[in-house]
Amino acid sequence: MYRWIIEADIYRLKKALRNDPQDAERRTLERRLALAEARLTAART
């Protein structure tokens, strides 16, 4: 995948987390953020 797409996804996830979501939504966003950061790391290698 293109790095800029992953970076945009990470930006949107971090922005959503700043809006103080409910617990279940927060866990989902944190999980998606961790996966996106792992994909970005893999794309850099």
DSSP file (Angstrom, degrees, kcal/mol; ACC not computed):
  #  RESIDUE AA STRUCTURE BP1 BP2  ACC     N-H-->O    O-->H-N    N-H-->O    O-->H-N    TCO  KAPPA ALPHA  PHI   PSI    X-CA   Y-CA   Z-CA
    1    1 A M              0   0    0      0, 0.0     2,-0.2     0, 0.0     3,-0.0   0.000 360.0 360.0 360.0 154.8    0.0    0.0    0.0
    2    2 A Y    >>  -     0   0    0      1,-0.1     4,-1.5     2,-0.0     3,-0.6  -0.509 360.0-134.0 -73.2 138.7    1.1    3.6   -0.5
    3    3 A R  H 3> S+     0   0    0      1,-0.2     4,-2.8    -2,-0.2     5,-0.2   0.853 102.5  58.7 -62.0 -36.5    2.6    5.2    2.6
    4    4 A W  H 3> S+     0   0    0      1,-0.2     4,-2.0     2,-0.2    -1,-0.2   0.832 103.6  52.7 -67.1 -29.6    0.6    8.4    2.2
    5    5 A I  H <> S+     0   0    0     -3,-0.6     4,-2.0     2,-0.2    -1,-0.2   0.925 112.1  44.9 -67.9 -43.5   -2.7    6.4    2.4
    6    6 A I  H  X S+     0   0    0     -4,-1.5     4,-2.5     2,-0.2    -2,-0.2   0.908 112.4  51.6 -66.0 -42.0   -1.6    4.8    5.6
    7    7 A E  H  X S+     0   0    0     -4,-2.8     4,-2.2     1,-0.2    -1,-0.2   0.884 109.4  50.2 -63.2 -38.0   -0.3    8.1    7.0
    8    8 A A  H  X S+     0   0    0     -4,-2.0     4,-2.3     2,-0.2    -1,-0.2   0.890 109.9  51.1 -65.6 -39.0   -3.7    9.7    6.2
    9    9 A D  H  X S+     0   0    0     -4,-2.0     4,-2.4     2,-0.2    -2,-0.2   0.914 109.7  49.6 -63.5 -43.4   -5.5    6.8    8.0
   10   10 A I  H  X S+     0   0    0     -4,-2.5     4,-2.6     2,-0.2     5,-0.2   0.912 110.0  51.6 -61.6 -42.9   -3.3    7.3   11.1
   11   11 A Y  H  X S+     0   0    0     -4,-2.2     4,-2.1     1,-0.2    -2,-0.2   0.926 111.4  46.8 -59.4 -46.2   -4.0   11.0   11.1
   12   12 A R  H  X S+     0   0    0     -4,-2.3     4,-2.2     2,-0.2    -1,-0.2   0.886 112.2  50.2 -65.0 -39.0   -7.8   10.4   10.9
   13   13 A L  H  X S+     0   0    0     -4,-2.4     4,-2.1     2,-0.2    -2,-0.2   0.918 111.0  48.2 -66.3 -42.9   -7.6    7.7   13.7
   14   14 A K  H  X S+     0   0    0     -4,-2.6     4,-1.5     1,-0.2    -1,-0.2   0.891 111.3  51.1 -64.0 -38.2   -5.6   10.0   16.0
   15   15 A K  H  X S+     0   0    0     -4,-2.1     4,-0.7    -5,-0.2    -2,-0.2   0.905 109.5  50.1 -64.4 -41.5   -8.1   12.8   15.3
   16   16 A A  H >< S+     0   0    0     -4,-2.2     3,-0.8     1,-0.2    -2,-0.2   0.870 108.3  53.2 -64.9 -36.8  -11.0   10.5   16.2
   17   17 A L  H >< S+     0   0    0     -4,-2.1     3,-1.2     1,-0.2    -1,-0.2   0.813 101.4  59.9 -69.1 -29.1   -9.3    9.5   19.4
   18   18 A R  H 3< S+     0   0    0     -4,-1.5    -1,-0.2     1,-0.3    -2,-0.2   0.718  90.6  70.8 -69.8 -19.2   -8.9   13.2   20.4
   19   19 A N  T << S-     0   0    0     -3,-0.8    -1,-0.3    -4,-0.7    -2,-0.2   0.319 110.9-118.4 -81.2  10.1  -12.7   13.5   20.3
   20   20 A D    <   -     0   0    0     -3,-1.2    -2,-0.1     1,-0.1    -3,-0.1   0.965  39.5-162.8  55.1  66.9  -13.0   11.4   23.5
   21   21 A P        -     0   0    0      0, 0.0    -1,-0.1     0, 0.0    -4,-0.0  -0.202  27.0 -84.2 -73.6 169.7  -15.0    8.4   22.1
   22   22 A Q     >  -     0   0    0      1,-0.1     4,-2.8     4,-0.0     5,-0.2  -0.199  49.5 -97.0 -66.0 166.6  -16.9    5.9   24.3
   23   23 A D  H  > S+     0   0    0      1,-0.2     4,-2.4     2,-0.2     5,-0.2   0.906 121.5  45.3 -57.3 -49.7  -14.9    2.9   25.7
   24   24 A A  H  > S+     0   0    0      1,-0.2     4,-1.9     2,-0.2    -1,-0.2   0.918 116.4  46.0 -63.7 -43.0  -15.8    0.3   23.0
   25   25 A E  H  > S+     0   0    0      1,-0.2     4,-2.7     2,-0.2    -1,-0.2   0.884 110.5  54.8 -66.4 -37.4  -15.2    2.8   20.2
   26   26 A R  H  X S+     0   0    0     -4,-2.8     4,-2.8     2,-0.2    -2,-0.2   0.922 107.5  49.0 -61.2 -45.1  -11.9    3.8   21.8
   27   27 A R  H  X S+     0   0    0     -4,-2.4     4,-2.2     2,-0.2    -1,-0.2   0.907 112.1  49.2 -61.9 -41.3  -10.7    0.2   21.9
   28   28 A T  H  X S+     0   0    0     -4,-1.9     4,-2.6     2,-0.2    -2,-0.2   0.931 112.9  46.7 -63.2 -45.8  -11.6   -0.3   18.3
   29   29 A L  H  X S+     0   0    0     -4,-2.7     4,-2.4     1,-0.2    -2,-0.2   0.899 112.0  50.5 -64.7 -40.1   -9.9    3.0   17.2
   30   30 A E  H  X S+     0   0    0     -4,-2.8     4,-2.3     2,-0.2    -1,-0.2   0.892 111.4  48.7 -64.5 -38.9   -6.8    2.1   19.3
   31   31 A R  H  X S+     0   0    0     -4,-2.2     4,-2.2     2,-0.2    -2,-0.2   0.928 112.7  47.2 -65.4 -45.4   -6.6   -1.4   17.6
   32   32 A R  H  X S+     0   0    0     -4,-2.6     4,-2.3     1,-0.2    -2,-0.2   0.873 111.5  52.1 -63.7 -36.7   -7.0    0.1   14.2
   33   33 A L  H  X S+     0   0    0     -4,-2.4     4,-2.5     2,-0.2    -2,-0.2   0.917 108.7  49.7 -65.5 -43.4   -4.3    2.7   15.0
   34   34 A A  H  X S+     0   0    0     -4,-2.3     4,-2.0     1,-0.2    -2,-0.2   0.904 112.2  48.1 -62.3 -41.4   -1.9    0.0   16.1
   35   35 A L  H  X S+     0   0    0     -4,-2.2     4,-2.4     2,-0.2    -1,-0.2   0.904 111.3  50.0 -65.9 -40.9   -2.5   -2.0   12.9
   36   36 A A  H  X S+     0   0    0     -4,-2.3     4,-2.2     1,-0.2    -2,-0.2   0.900 110.1  50.1 -65.3 -39.9   -2.1    1.1   10.7
   37   37 A E  H  X S+     0   0    0     -4,-2.5     4,-2.2     2,-0.2    -1,-0.2   0.880 110.4  50.3 -66.1 -36.4    1.2    2.0   12.4
   38   38 A A  H  X S+     0   0    0     -4,-2.0     4,-2.3     2,-0.2    -2,-0.2   0.905 110.1  50.1 -66.6 -40.4    2.4   -1.6   11.9
   39   39 A R  H  X S+     0   0    0     -4,-2.4     4,-2.2     2,-0.2    -2,-0.2   0.887 110.0  51.1 -63.3 -38.3    1.5   -1.4    8.2
   40   40 A L  H  X S+     0   0    0     -4,-2.2     4,-1.4     2,-0.2    -2,-0.2   0.916 109.7  49.3 -66.0 -42.2    3.4    1.9    7.9
   41   41 A T  H  X S+     0   0    0     -4,-2.2     4,-0.8     1,-0.2     3,-0.3   0.916 112.2  48.4 -61.4 -43.1    6.5    0.3    9.5
   42   42 A A  H >< S+     0   0    0     -4,-2.3     3,-0.6     1,-0.2    -1,-0.2   0.861 108.7  54.1 -65.9 -35.0    6.2   -2.6    7.1
   43   43 A A  H 3< S+     0   0    0     -4,-2.2    -1,-0.2     1,-0.2    -2,-0.2   0.783 102.9  57.7 -70.3 -25.9    5.9   -0.3    4.2
   44   44 A R  H 3<        0   0    0     -4,-1.4    -1,-0.2    -3,-0.3    -2,-0.2   0.733 360.0 360.0 -76.8 -21.2    9.0    1.6    5.1
   45   45 A T    <<        0   0    0     -4,-0.8    -1,-0.2    -3,-0.6    -2,-0.2   0.469 360.0 360.0 -89.1 360.0   11.2   -1.5    5.0
